[in-house]
Amino acid sequence: MRDYDKIASELDAIAEGPRVHVVRVADVQARELEPLWPGILWVGKPTLLVGDPGLSKSTMVCDVVARVTRHGDWPCSGGKTVDGDVLMLSAEDDVADTLRPRLEAAGADLSRVHFLESIITGADKASRRHSWPSLVEHIAVLADWIRAHPAVRLLVVDPLAAYLTGADTHKQSEVRAVLGALSQMASKHRVAVLAVMHLNKGNGGNPLYRVSGSLAFVAAARAAYLVARDPQDRDHRLMLHLKNNLNRDERGFRYVVRTADNEAPYIEWCIDRVEQTAAEILAVTEDESPRERAASAKDREAAEWLGRELAKGPVEAASVYRRAESAGIGERPLKRATRILGIVKEPKGFRGAWHWGLPPESSTSSYSAPPPNLSDSVRVCKFPGENGSQEVPDSVSNSARVCGQLGGVGR
């Protein structure tokens, strides 16, 4: 004879534990995809921005943030942004001396940018604690904040790995669980997610396998883009298609990093789209030996920095050395940078201090850029002609001119 009291007790225990939640598809209202950046970023979908350190990924993120907060236009006639606020999680850049200057240089509305510093626990002052945000442990807290701030349309996580405390980033099951919860939260509260990641040290093969950590990062994301240096022009950067489940257009973008009046970098997009693939660009880069790649990267970084320092005119050599040391640039890369740029070294006045300046062709064929704005950011290049300075109109298809190659660093 069955013990009905025992059965009832077991049923009650089951009712109090985990239960299955099932939705019938016929009861779900169909909804169109909502683009934040048409073809690139979608509301409710995670998108990855992947690349080696030092290639301006964070500067590009600031450009995206600026366009959203100002309801501006996307580059290459990409349409209007979704108007909204932005929540930023940034582990590598200080808000006061790095993020704010870059956002200002990009033209962001700072009143619409929010920065997540910590998670506060504890009911009173004595027990209150500030802890590092984790998408594993605090996704519900993050969702509560976004729900209370419905104007937020974009969540930035830079870099993603810094906010995965508690998860093994090399285990597919754990990565998928975290990104699945993040995606559900983003879809429910109608925000897009842009997450920054680094490349691993592998070579060859499918570029999707170059993303650090588990392949689940790329698998779970709806789109992923590679940021790389243009091997044909080291002053340019490329944003290339790695994966995009929601758009068939696989063309990439080209851009230049400029320096604003506040000495912060900002992005200037070129008008032409890029046909090269991520695999082609990575193959060219991998042809160099690790030592050559490291040395050339340091030299290029030093040359770019020096070009910006001297863009407004000659500077005393001693001051250049001091600034370079503060910027983390060694003496040897700095000296090689002077040869790359053809720096002119000469004393000022009788027995004056030595000054460094860009060569005449760099200063006379200069790029003249207006203050950054959020229109279809193609500035006009100015270059010397028979009757003085001439302008290249926006209709010119030569991306070298549109991007300022007629002047610029090292030209």
C-alpha positions as CSV (number, residue, x, y, z in Angstrom):
1,M,0.0,0.0,0.0
2,R,1.4,3.4,-1.0
3,D,2.2,6.0,1.6
4,Y,0.2,9.0,0.2
5,D,1.5,11.3,2.9
6,K,5.0,10.6,1.8
7,I,4.1,11.2,-1.9
8,A,2.4,14.5,-1.0
9,S,5.5,15.6,0.9
10,E,7.7,14.8,-2.0
11,L,5.5,16.7,-4.4
12,D,5.6,19.7,-2.1
13,A,9.4,19.6,-2.0
14,I,9.5,19.5,-5.8
15,A,7.2,22.5,-6.0
16,E,9.5,24.5,-3.7
17,G,12.6,23.7,-5.7
18,P,13.7,24.5,-9.3
19,R,11.0,24.3,-11.9
20,V,11.0,24.4,-15.7
21,H,9.7,27.6,-17.4
22,V,8.4,26.9,-20.9
23,V,7.1,29.4,-23.4
24,R,4.9,28.4,-26.3
25,V,6.2,30.1,-29.5
26,A,2.7,31.0,-30.6
27,D,2.4,33.2,-27.5
28,V,5.5,35.2,-28.2
29,Q,5.1,38.5,-30.0
30,A,7.4,38.7,-33.0
31,R,9.9,41.6,-32.9
32,E,12.2,43.1,-35.6
33,L,15.9,43.4,-34.9
34,E,16.7,46.9,-33.6
35,P,20.1,48.2,-34.8
36,L,22.1,50.6,-32.7
37,W,24.8,50.8,-35.5
38,P,23.1,49.4,-38.6
39,G,24.8,46.2,-39.7
40,I,27.3,46.4,-36.8
41,L,25.7,46.6,-33.4
42,W,22.2,45.5,-32.3
43,V,20.1,46.1,-29.2
44,G,20.0,43.0,-27.1
45,K,23.0,41.3,-28.8
46,P,26.6,41.1,-27.6
47,T,29.2,42.3,-30.1
48,L,33.0,41.8,-29.7
49,L,35.8,44.2,-30.6
50,V,39.0,42.2,-30.7
51,G,42.7,43.2,-31.2
52,D,46.2,43.4,-29.8
53,P,46.9,46.0,-27.1
54,G,47.8,49.6,-28.2
55,L,45.7,49.6,-31.4
56,S,43.1,52.2,-30.3
57,K,40.2,49.9,-29.4
58,S,39.3,52.0,-26.4
59,T,39.5,55.2,-28.4
60,M,37.2,53.6,-30.9
61,V,34.8,52.7,-28.1
62,C,34.8,56.4,-27.0
63,D,33.8,57.4,-30.6
64,V,30.9,54.9,-30.5
65,V,29.8,56.3,-27.1
66,A,30.0,59.8,-28.3
67,R,27.8,59.1,-31.3
68,V,25.1,57.4,-29.2
69,T,25.0,60.2,-26.6
70,R,24.8,62.9,-29.3
71,H,22.4,61.0,-31.5
72,G,24.9,61.5,-34.3
73,D,25.6,59.8,-37.6
74,W,27.6,56.6,-38.1
75,P,30.7,56.7,-40.4
76,C,30.5,55.8,-44.1
77,S,26.9,57.0,-44.3
78,G,25.8,54.3,-41.9
79,G,22.7,56.1,-40.7
80,K,21.7,57.6,-37.4
81,T,22.4,56.2,-34.0
82,V,19.8,55.2,-31.5
83,D,19.6,58.2,-29.1
84,G,20.5,57.2,-25.5
85,D,22.8,57.0,-22.5
86,V,25.7,54.7,-22.1
87,L,27.0,52.6,-19.1
88,M,30.7,51.9,-19.2
89,L,32.8,49.3,-17.4
90,S,36.4,50.1,-18.1
91,A,39.2,48.3,-16.2
92,E,42.2,49.7,-17.9
93,D,41.6,53.4,-18.2
94,D,41.3,56.0,-15.4
95,V,38.1,58.1,-15.7
96,A,39.7,61.4,-14.9
97,D,42.9,61.4,-16.9
98,T,42.0,59.1,-19.8
99,L,38.3,58.3,-20.3
100,R,37.0,61.8,-19.8
101,P,39.6,63.6,-22.1
102,R,39.0,60.9,-24.8
103,L,35.2,61.3,-24.6
104,E,35.5,65.1,-24.8
105,A,37.8,64.8,-27.8
106,A,35.2,62.5,-29.5
107,G,32.4,65.0,-28.7
108,A,30.4,62.9,-26.2
109,D,27.7,64.4,-24.0
110,L,29.3,63.6,-20.7
111,S,26.1,64.0,-18.8
112,R,24.8,60.9,-20.6
113,V,27.8,58.6,-19.9
114,H,27.8,56.6,-16.7
115,F,30.9,54.7,-15.3
116,L,30.5,51.7,-13.1
117,E,33.2,51.9,-10.4
118,S,32.2,49.2,-7.9
119,I,29.4,47.1,-6.4
120,I,28.3,48.2,-2.9
121,T,27.2,45.6,-0.4
122,G,26.2,46.0,3.3
123,A,23.1,47.6,4.8
124,D,24.8,50.2,6.9
125,K,28.0,52.2,7.0
126,A,29.8,49.8,9.2
127,S,29.3,46.8,7.0
128,R,29.4,48.6,3.7
129,R,32.0,47.2,1.2
130,H,33.0,48.1,-2.3
131,S,33.8,45.1,-4.6
132,W,34.9,44.8,-8.2
133,P,32.0,44.3,-10.6
134,S,31.6,40.8,-12.0
135,L,29.2,39.7,-14.7
136,V,29.2,36.3,-13.0
137,E,28.2,37.4,-9.6
138,H,26.5,40.8,-10.1
139,I,24.5,40.4,-13.3
140,A,21.2,40.8,-11.4
141,V,22.5,44.0,-9.7
142,L,23.5,45.4,-13.0
143,A,20.1,44.6,-14.5
144,D,18.4,46.4,-11.6
145,W,20.5,49.6,-12.3
146,I,19.7,49.5,-16.0
147,R,16.0,48.9,-15.3
148,A,16.1,52.0,-13.1
149,H,17.8,54.0,-15.9
150,P,15.8,53.2,-19.1
151,A,17.6,55.9,-21.2
152,V,20.7,53.6,-21.3
153,R,20.9,52.0,-24.7
154,L,24.5,50.8,-24.8
155,L,26.6,48.8,-22.3
156,V,30.4,48.9,-22.8
157,V,32.7,46.2,-21.2
158,D,36.4,47.0,-21.7
159,P,37.9,44.4,-21.5
160,L,35.4,41.6,-21.1
161,A,37.9,39.3,-19.3
162,A,38.4,41.8,-16.4
163,Y,34.7,41.4,-15.5
164,L,34.4,37.6,-15.4
165,T,35.6,37.0,-11.9
166,G,34.4,33.6,-10.8
167,A,34.3,32.0,-14.2
168,D,37.0,29.9,-16.0
169,T,37.3,31.7,-19.4
170,H,38.7,28.6,-21.0
171,K,35.7,26.5,-20.3
172,Q,32.9,26.7,-22.9
173,S,30.1,25.9,-20.5
174,E,31.1,28.6,-18.0
175,V,31.6,31.2,-20.7
176,R,28.3,30.4,-22.4
177,A,26.5,30.6,-19.1
178,V,27.8,34.1,-18.4
179,L,27.3,35.5,-21.9
180,G,23.9,33.8,-22.1
181,A,22.8,35.7,-18.9
182,L,24.3,38.9,-20.2
183,S,22.5,38.5,-23.5
184,Q,19.1,37.8,-21.8
185,M,19.6,40.9,-19.6
186,A,20.4,43.1,-22.6
187,S,17.5,41.8,-24.6
188,K,15.0,42.3,-21.7
189,H,16.2,45.9,-21.0
190,R,16.8,46.8,-24.7
191,V,20.5,47.7,-24.5
192,A,23.3,46.8,-27.0
193,V,26.5,45.3,-25.6
194,L,30.0,46.1,-26.9
195,A,32.7,44.1,-25.3
196,V,36.5,44.5,-25.9
197,M,38.8,41.5,-26.0
198,H,42.4,40.8,-26.9
199,L,44.0,38.3,-29.4
200,N,45.9,35.3,-28.2
201,K,49.5,34.5,-29.4
202,G,48.5,31.8,-31.9
203,N,49.4,32.0,-35.6
204,G,47.6,30.9,-38.8
205,G,44.3,29.2,-39.3
206,N,40.9,30.7,-38.8
207,P,41.1,34.1,-37.2
208,L,38.1,33.2,-35.0
209,Y,40.6,31.0,-33.1
210,R,42.8,34.0,-32.3
211,V,40.3,35.5,-29.8
212,S,41.6,35.0,-26.2
213,G,40.0,32.4,-24.0
214,S,37.4,29.9,-25.1
215,L,35.9,29.8,-28.6
216,A,32.6,30.2,-26.8
217,F,33.2,34.0,-26.6
218,V,32.9,34.3,-30.4
219,A,30.3,31.6,-30.7
220,A,28.0,33.3,-28.2
221,A,28.4,36.8,-29.7
222,R,26.2,37.8,-32.6
223,A,29.0,39.8,-34.2
224,A,32.8,40.2,-33.8
225,Y,35.3,42.6,-35.4
226,L,39.0,42.7,-35.5
227,V,41.0,45.9,-35.0
228,A,44.4,45.7,-36.7
229,R,47.0,48.0,-38.2
230,D,46.9,48.5,-41.9
231,P,50.1,46.7,-43.2
232,Q,50.1,49.0,-46.3
233,D,50.0,52.2,-44.2
234,R,51.0,52.1,-40.6
235,D,49.2,55.4,-39.8
236,H,45.9,53.7,-40.4
237,R,43.8,51.2,-38.5
238,L,41.3,48.7,-39.8
239,M,38.1,47.4,-38.3
240,L,37.4,44.1,-40.0
241,H,34.7,41.5,-40.1
242,L,35.4,38.4,-38.0
243,K,31.8,37.1,-37.6
244,N,28.3,38.6,-38.1
245,N,25.3,36.4,-37.9
246,L,22.9,39.3,-38.6
247,N,24.4,41.0,-41.6
248,R,25.9,39.7,-44.9
249,D,28.0,42.8,-45.6
250,E,31.6,41.7,-44.8
251,R,33.3,45.0,-45.7
252,G,35.4,46.6,-43.0
253,F,36.3,50.2,-42.1
254,R,39.5,52.2,-42.1
255,Y,40.3,55.1,-39.7
256,V,43.1,57.3,-38.4
257,V,43.8,58.3,-34.8
258,R,44.1,62.0,-34.5
259,T,45.0,64.2,-31.5
260,A,42.5,66.8,-30.2
261,D,43.3,70.2,-28.6
262,N,43.2,68.6,-25.2
263,E,46.0,66.2,-26.3
264,A,43.6,63.2,-26.2
265,P,43.3,60.9,-29.2
266,Y,40.1,60.6,-31.2
267,I,39.0,58.6,-34.2
268,E,38.6,59.9,-37.8
269,W,36.9,57.5,-40.1
270,C,37.8,57.2,-43.8
271,I,35.0,57.4,-46.3
272,D,35.8,54.2,-48.2
273,R,34.9,50.7,-46.9
274,V,37.6,48.0,-46.8
275,E,37.4,44.8,-48.9
276,Q,40.3,43.0,-47.2
277,T,39.5,40.2,-44.8
278,A,40.7,39.6,-41.2
279,A,42.5,36.4,-42.3
280,E,44.4,38.3,-45.0
281,I,45.6,41.1,-42.7
282,L,46.6,38.7,-39.9
283,A,48.6,36.6,-42.4
284,V,50.6,39.6,-43.4
285,T,51.3,40.5,-39.8
286,E,52.3,37.0,-38.9
287,D,55.0,36.9,-41.6
288,E,57.2,39.0,-39.3
289,S,59.2,37.2,-36.6
290,P,58.1,37.9,-33.0
291,R,61.2,40.0,-32.4
292,E,60.6,42.0,-35.6
293,R,57.0,42.4,-34.7
294,A,57.7,43.7,-31.2
295,A,60.5,46.0,-32.3
296,S,58.5,47.5,-35.2
297,A,55.4,47.9,-33.0
298,K,57.5,49.9,-30.4
299,D,59.0,52.0,-33.2
300,R,55.7,52.7,-34.8
301,E,54.2,53.7,-31.5
302,A,57.1,56.0,-30.8
303,A,56.8,57.5,-34.3
304,E,53.1,58.1,-33.9
305,W,53.6,59.7,-30.5
306,L,56.5,61.9,-31.7
307,G,54.5,63.0,-34.7
308,R,51.7,64.2,-32.5
309,E,54.1,66.0,-30.1
310,L,55.7,67.9,-33.0
311,A,52.6,68.5,-35.0
312,K,52.2,72.1,-33.8
313,G,55.9,73.1,-34.3
314,P,59.4,72.4,-33.1
315,V,59.9,71.4,-29.5
316,E,63.1,71.5,-27.3
317,A,64.8,68.1,-27.4
318,A,65.2,67.9,-23.7
319,S,61.5,68.4,-23.3
320,V,60.8,65.7,-25.9
321,Y,62.9,63.2,-23.9
322,R,61.1,64.1,-20.7
323,R,57.6,63.7,-22.2
324,A,58.6,60.4,-23.9
325,E,59.8,59.0,-20.6
326,S,56.5,60.0,-19.0
327,A,54.6,58.3,-21.9
328,G,56.6,55.1,-21.4
329,I,58.6,55.4,-24.6
330,G,62.3,54.4,-24.3
331,E,65.3,56.3,-25.7
332,R,66.1,53.8,-28.4
333,P,62.6,53.6,-29.9
334,L,62.5,57.4,-29.7
335,K,65.7,57.8,-31.7
336,R,64.6,55.3,-34.3
337,A,61.3,57.2,-34.5
338,T,63.3,60.4,-35.4
339,R,64.8,58.5,-38.4
340,I,61.4,57.1,-39.4
341,L,59.9,60.6,-39.5
342,G,63.1,62.4,-40.8
343,I,63.1,64.7,-37.8
344,V,64.9,68.0,-38.3
345,K,67.3,68.8,-35.4
346,E,68.7,72.3,-35.1
347,P,69.6,74.8,-32.3
348,K,67.4,77.9,-31.8
349,G,69.3,81.1,-31.6
350,F,73.0,81.6,-30.8
351,R,74.1,78.6,-28.7
352,G,70.5,77.9,-28.1
353,A,69.0,74.6,-27.1
354,W,68.5,71.9,-29.7
355,H,64.9,71.6,-31.0
356,W,63.2,68.9,-33.0
357,G,60.7,69.5,-35.7
358,L,58.9,67.6,-38.5
359,P,60.5,67.9,-41.9
360,P,59.3,70.7,-44.2
361,E,57.2,68.4,-46.4
362,S,55.2,67.3,-43.2
363,S,54.6,70.9,-42.0
364,T,53.8,72.4,-45.4
365,S,51.5,69.6,-46.6
366,S,49.6,69.6,-43.4
367,Y,46.2,68.2,-42.5
368,S,43.8,70.8,-41.2
369,A,40.9,69.3,-39.2
370,P,38.1,71.3,-37.6
371,P,37.0,70.4,-34.0
372,P,35.6,66.8,-33.8
373,N,32.0,66.5,-34.7
374,L,29.6,63.6,-35.1
375,S,28.6,64.1,-38.7
376,D,29.8,61.6,-41.3
377,S,33.2,62.4,-40.1
378,V,35.1,63.0,-43.3
379,R,37.2,66.1,-42.8
380,V,38.7,68.2,-45.6
381,C,42.4,67.9,-46.4
382,K,44.4,70.9,-47.3
383,F,47.5,70.8,-49.3
384,P,49.7,73.2,-51.2
385,G,48.9,74.1,-54.8
386,E,50.0,76.7,-57.3
387,N,47.7,79.3,-55.6
388,G,48.4,78.4,-52.1
389,S,46.3,76.0,-50.0
390,Q,43.7,74.0,-51.9
391,E,40.9,71.8,-50.6
392,V,40.0,68.3,-51.5
393,P,36.1,68.1,-51.5
394,D,34.2,65.4,-49.8
395,S,33.4,63.8,-53.1
396,V,37.0,62.8,-53.8
397,S,37.1,59.0,-53.7
398,N,40.8,58.8,-52.9
399,S,40.8,57.6,-49.3
400,A,44.4,58.6,-48.9
401,R,43.4,62.3,-49.3
402,V,40.2,62.0,-47.3
403,C,42.1,60.4,-44.4
404,G,44.8,63.1,-44.4
405,Q,47.6,61.2,-46.0
406,L,48.7,64.2,-48.0
407,G,50.1,65.6,-44.8
408,G,50.1,63.7,-41.5
409,V,52.7,62.0,-39.5
410,G,55.9,60.9,-41.3
411,R,54.8,62.2,-44.8
